[in-house]
Amino acid sequence: MKNKFLVLGITAALIFACEKDNTPDIVINDNSVINNISGGGTDPGDNTVNLSGVYTENLVLDSEINYVITGPVLMADGTTLTIPAGITIKAQPVGVNAYIAIQQGAQINALGTASNPIIMTSNAGSPSSGDWGGLVICGKAPINSTADGSEDTATSEVGGLSYGGNTPTDNSGNIQYLRIEYAGGAIDGNAELNGLSLYAVGNGTTIDYVEIYEGSDDGIEFFGGTVNASHIVIVNAEDDSIDWTEGYTGTLTDVYVQHGVSHDKAFECDGYNTDFSNDGGYFSAPNVFNVTVVGANDASEAIRLRAGTQGIFTNIVLNDFDEGFDLDGDTGSNPTGQGVLDGNLGVVDVTFNNVTTKLKNDTGYTFTEADFISGDGNGTGTDVSAWGTGWTVGVN
């Protein structure tokens, strides 16, 4: 699925072509500059501060200043990025050349409110999906692409950032009421940035009330880790809205997904990274509660489960899809179907509205629909109108 050992240098200038859109060639610029101040260049005429480079001291943003991300913003080990409620941070529309990365040992403290959310968006006059690279967080929680119990790390798809370890409770900070707009982008089939990319993030981290709006790639992708996320809104993601791989074992609660004209799956779920390995010897196994997915007229699969993933989905509503749950695997190293037989992969309380096929089994294992689905017709999903008012956009 992904090749996490593709290093797109923090210190090198490499040129690649976009995979999914018609944007110009992507150039990964040099961002080796070390910043020990709370901003990049300042233009006193318009009260603007440009942000880029490696920050080796705490970076505290000021709501009275206009911040523009002009390149990769890398928070170093031991630093904290603090973002006040109500601020809007803009990024130059240069694709994955502009993103914010919270590296291992660093933290983000971004606490908005329902009436004053934090907004990260494009600086383009007419913004569009893929204008910038979004938010990346790298932690020290376990991943199954390294040996179980190991302190070995992997490297992120873009930027070559280290992630992974043996600290399930690792704390990368606190995020509440954050909206990320027009982010994400693919460099090739194996390297991409999402609206929010979570690499081995631990469950000491708070992720609550987050919207990804009009993203070019996945809305949120979990690369292993144990972090819990709640009150998540994904609107018009052009690839998958929720994606997990590399042994993700957290909990997702209250998720609303709304498809746009361009989209792929609502959930794409992998037990491990099949482009690399499952050295840890275990599979992704999150618990997912209270989900509503609104498909489009041409929506094919709502939730794809593959590569041995486990996980229990509870209280789900799926609207307007050809297929509700598509299970892929084999009887070898991708035993998705065995998870169904063992009771480790299934759905409890689900309602299908205008869904042609509820379950498609391509796992190589034999089981019935009743083995996978219980409580058909009992799902109520999440009430996004109760918790999403005031800080989200584009929700029908």
C-alpha positions in Angstrom: 0.0 0.0 0.0 2.6 2.5 1.0 6.3 2.5 0.9 7.4 4.3 4.0 11.1 4.1 3.2 10.8 6.5 0.3 12.8 9.5 1.5 12.0 12.7 -0.1 14.8 14.7 1.4 14.5 17.4 4.0 17.7 18.7 2.6 17.5 17.8 -1.1 15.7 19.2 -4.1 13.9 16.4 -5.9 11.4 16.6 -8.6 8.5 14.3 -9.0 5.2 14.3 -11.0 1.8 14.4 -9.4 -0.2 11.2 -9.6 -3.8 12.4 -9.2 -4.3 15.9 -10.5 -3.0 18.3 -13.0 -0.9 20.5 -10.7 2.7 21.3 -11.8 5.6 19.0 -11.0 6.3 18.8 -7.3 9.6 20.1 -6.1 10.7 19.2 -2.6 12.7 22.3 -1.5 15.5 22.6 0.9 14.2 23.3 4.4 17.4 22.7 6.4 17.4 26.2 7.9 17.3 26.1 11.7 14.8 28.6 13.3 15.2 29.6 16.9 12.6 32.3 16.8 8.8 32.2 16.7 8.5 32.7 13.0 10.2 33.0 9.6 10.5 36.2 7.6 8.4 39.1 8.6 6.9 41.8 6.4 6.0 44.7 8.7 3.9 46.2 6.0 1.2 43.6 6.2 1.9 42.0 9.6 2.7 38.7 7.9 5.1 36.0 9.2 6.3 33.3 6.9 6.8 29.9 8.5 9.3 27.3 7.2 12.3 25.3 8.4 13.3 23.4 11.5 12.2 25.0 14.8 14.4 24.0 17.7 12.6 26.1 20.3 8.9 26.5 21.2 6.8 28.2 18.5 3.9 30.2 19.9 1.6 31.7 17.3 -0.1 35.1 17.9 -3.7 35.6 16.8 -2.8 39.2 15.7 -0.3 38.0 13.1 -1.0 36.5 9.7 1.0 33.3 9.3 1.8 31.8 5.9 3.5 28.4 5.5 6.0 28.7 2.7 7.8 25.3 3.1 8.0 22.4 5.5 7.6 23.5 9.1 9.4 20.9 11.3 9.0 21.0 15.1 12.1 19.4 16.6 12.3 17.0 19.5 11.5 18.7 22.8 9.6 21.7 21.3 5.9 22.6 21.3 3.9 24.4 18.6 1.1 26.4 20.3 -1.8 27.6 18.2 -4.5 29.9 19.8 -8.2 29.5 19.2 -9.7 31.4 16.3 -6.5 31.7 14.2 -6.4 31.0 10.5 -3.0 29.7 9.2 -2.5 29.8 5.4 -0.2 27.8 3.2 1.3 28.7 -0.1 -0.3 26.5 -2.8 2.9 24.6 -3.6 1.5 21.1 -2.9 3.6 18.9 -0.6 6.3 21.5 -0.4 4.3 23.1 2.4 3.2 21.2 5.5 3.5 21.2 9.3 5.3 18.2 10.9 5.4 17.5 14.6 8.4 15.2 14.9 9.0 12.5 17.5 9.3 14.1 20.9 7.7 17.3 19.9 4.1 18.4 20.6 1.3 20.4 19.2 -1.1 22.4 21.4 -3.9 23.5 19.2 -7.1 24.2 21.2 -9.8 25.9 19.3 -13.5 26.1 20.3 -16.7 25.4 18.5 -17.2 29.2 18.0 -13.5 29.9 17.4 -12.0 26.9 15.6 -8.4 26.8 14.3 -8.3 26.8 10.5 -5.4 25.6 8.4 -6.1 26.4 4.8 -4.7 27.4 1.4 -3.4 30.9 0.6 -4.5 30.7 -3.0 -7.0 33.2 -4.3 -9.1 30.3 -5.6 -8.2 27.3 -3.3 -8.4 23.7 -4.5 -7.6 20.3 -3.1 -3.9 19.5 -2.9 -2.8 23.1 -2.5 -0.6 22.1 0.5 0.5 19.1 2.5 -1.5 19.3 5.7 -0.5 18.3 9.2 1.9 15.4 10.0 2.4 14.0 13.5 5.1 11.5 14.3 5.1 9.6 17.6 6.8 6.7 19.4 3.9 4.3 19.7 4.2 0.7 18.2 4.0 -0.1 14.5 3.9 -3.6 13.1 6.3 -2.8 10.3 9.1 -3.2 12.9 9.8 -6.1 15.3 7.3 -6.4 18.1 8.5 -4.6 21.2 11.3 -2.9 19.3 12.5 0.7 19.5 13.3 0.6 15.8 11.7 3.3 13.8 10.5 3.7 10.2 10.5 6.8 8.0 7.5 8.7 6.7 6.5 8.7 3.1 7.3 12.4 2.6 10.2 14.1 4.4 11.9 11.0 5.8 10.7 11.6 9.3 11.2 9.0 12.0 8.3 7.3 13.7 7.5 4.3 15.8 8.8 2.7 19.0 7.5 1.0 22.1 5.6 3.7 23.9 1.8 3.2 23.5 1.0 6.1 25.8 3.3 8.6 23.9 1.9 12.1 24.0 2.2 14.3 20.9 0.0 17.0 22.3 -3.6 18.2 22.1 -5.8 19.1 19.2 -9.4 20.3 19.5 -11.7 22.1 17.0 -9.3 22.1 14.1 -10.3 22.4 10.4 -7.8 21.4 7.7 -8.8 22.6 4.2 -7.5 21.9 0.7 -4.6 19.7 1.8 -3.0 16.4 0.8 -1.4 15.2 -2.4 0.3 12.3 -4.0 3.8 12.3 -5.4 3.6 8.9 -6.8 1.6 5.7 -6.0 3.6 5.1 -2.8 4.2 8.6 -1.3 1.6 11.0 -0.3 0.5 13.5 2.3 -3.0 13.5 3.7 -5.1 16.1 5.5 -3.9 14.7 8.8 -1.2 12.0 8.7 -0.7 10.2 12.0 2.5 8.2 12.2 2.7 6.0 15.3 0.9 8.5 17.4 0.3 7.4 21.0 -2.9 7.4 23.1 -1.5 10.2 25.3 -2.4 12.5 22.5 -5.8 14.2 22.3 -7.5 14.4 18.8 -11.0 15.7 19.2 -13.3 17.7 16.9 -11.3 17.7 13.6 -12.6 18.3 10.1 -10.7 17.6 6.9 -12.3 19.5 4.0 -11.7 19.2 0.3 -8.6 17.1 0.5 -6.6 15.7 -2.4 -5.6 12.4 -0.8 -6.9 10.6 2.3 -8.7 12.6 5.0 -6.9 11.0 8.0 -4.5 8.2 7.8 -3.2 6.2 10.8 0.2 4.6 10.3 0.2 2.3 13.3 0.0 3.8 16.7 -2.6 3.8 19.5 -4.1 7.2 19.4 -7.9 7.7 19.9 -9.8 10.2 17.8 -13.3 11.5 18.2 -15.8 13.8 16.5 -14.2 13.5 13.1 -15.7 15.1 9.9 -14.3 14.3 6.5 -16.0 16.1 3.6 -15.1 15.6 -0.1 -11.8 13.6 0.3 -10.6 12.6 -3.2 -9.1 9.4 -1.9 -10.1 7.5 1.2 -11.7 9.4 4.0 -10.3 7.2 6.8 -7.3 5.0 6.2 -5.4 2.8 8.6 -2.4 0.5 8.3 0.7 -0.7 10.1 -1.1 -2.1 13.2 -3.3 0.8 14.2 -5.1 -0.2 17.5 -6.8 3.0 18.7 -10.5 3.9 19.0 -12.5 6.1 16.7 -15.7 7.6 18.0 -18.3 9.7 16.2 -17.2 9.9 12.6 -19.1 11.6 9.8 -18.0 11.0 6.2 -19.5 12.8 3.2 -18.4 11.9 -0.3 -18.0 14.5 -3.1 -17.7 14.2 -6.9 -14.2 12.7 -6.6 -13.7 10.0 -3.9 -12.6 6.5 -3.1 -13.5 4.5 0.0 -15.0 6.0 3.2 -12.7 3.6 5.1 -9.8 1.7 3.7 -8.4 -0.6 6.4 -5.2 -2.6 6.2 -3.8 -4.9 8.9 -0.3 -4.1 7.9 1.7 -2.4 5.1 1.8 -5.0 2.3 4.5 -3.1 0.5 6.8 -3.7 3.4 6.2 -6.4 6.1 4.5 -7.4 9.3 7.6 -7.8 11.4 5.6 -7.1 14.6 3.4 -10.1 13.9 0.0 -8.5 14.7 -2.7 -6.7 12.8 -4.5 -3.4 13.0 -7.5 -3.8 15.4 -9.2 -0.6 16.2 -12.7 -0.1 17.7 -15.0 2.2 15.7 -18.2 3.7 17.2 -21.0 5.8 15.8 -20.3 6.3 12.1 -22.4 7.9 9.4 -21.3 7.7 5.8 -23.1 9.6 3.0 -22.1 8.2 -0.4 -22.5 9.6 -3.9 -24.4 8.3 -6.8 -21.3 6.4 -8.2 -20.0 5.3 -4.8 -18.8 1.7 -5.0 -17.4 0.4 -1.7 -18.1 2.1 1.6 -15.7 0.2 3.8 -12.8 -2.0 2.5 -11.2 -4.4 5.0 -8.0 -6.2 3.9 -4.5 -7.4 4.7 -5.7 -9.2 7.8 -7.1 -6.2 9.6 -9.3 -6.7 12.6 -11.6 -4.3 14.3 -15.2 -4.0 15.5 -17.6 -1.5 14.0 -20.5 -0.5 16.2 -23.5 1.7 15.4 -23.0 2.4 11.7 -25.2 4.0 9.0 -24.1 3.6 5.4 -26.0 5.6 2.7 -25.9 5.1 -1.1 -23.3 2.6 -2.0 -23.0 -0.4 -4.3 -21.2 -2.4 -1.6 -21.3 -1.8 2.2 -18.4 -3.9 3.4 -15.8 -5.4 1.0 -13.5 -7.9 2.7 -10.3 -8.9 0.9 -7.5 -11.3 1.9 -6.2 -14.8 1.6 -5.6 -17.9 3.8 -1.9 -17.0 4.1 -0.4 -13.8 5.4 -3.5 -11.8 4.9 -6.1 -13.7 7.0 -8.9 -11.1 7.0 -11.5 -13.8 7.0 -10.0 -15.5 10.0 -10.7 -12.4 12.0 -14.4 -12.8 11.2 -14.4 -16.4 12.3 -12.5 -15.5 15.5 -14.9 -12.7 16.4 -12.2 -10.1 16.0 -13.6 -8.4 12.8 -17.3 -7.6 12.6 -20.2 -5.1 12.7 -22.7 -4.6 15.5 -25.8 -2.5 14.8 -25.7 -1.2 11.3 -28.3 0.3 8.9 -27.9 0.1 5.2 -29.8 2.8 3.2 -29.7 2.3 -0.6 -26.9 -0.2 -0.4 -27.0 -2.9 -3.0 -24.6 -5.5 -1.5 -24.1 -5.5 2.3 -21.1 -7.8 2.4 -18.7 -9.0 -0.2 -16.3 -11.8 0.8 -13.1 -12.1 -1.1 -11.0 -13.5 1.8 -10.7 -17.2 0.9 -12.5 -18.1 4.1 -16.1 -19.3 4.3 -18.5 -17.5 6.6 -22.0 -16.1 6.5 -23.3 -12.6 6.5 -24.6 -13.3 10.0 -21.1 -14.2 11.1 -20.0 -10.7 10.2 -23.1 -8.5 10.8 -25.3 -8.5 13.8 -28.1 -6.0 14.5 -28.9 -5.3 10.9 -31.2 -2.3 10.8 -30.3 -1.1 14.4 -27.6 1.4 13.5 -28.3 5.1 14.1 -24.8 6.4 13.3 -23.5 9.7 14.7 -25.6 12.9 15.1 -23.2 15.4 13.5 -25.8 18.2 13.9 -25.4 17.9 17.6 -21.6 18.2 17.8 -20.5 19.6 14.5 -22.4 22.9 14.5 -20.4 26.1 14.3 -16.9 24.8 13.4 -17.5 22.6 10.4 -18.2 23.6 6.7 -19.7 21.8 3.8 -21.8 19.3 5.9 -25.1 18.5 4.3 
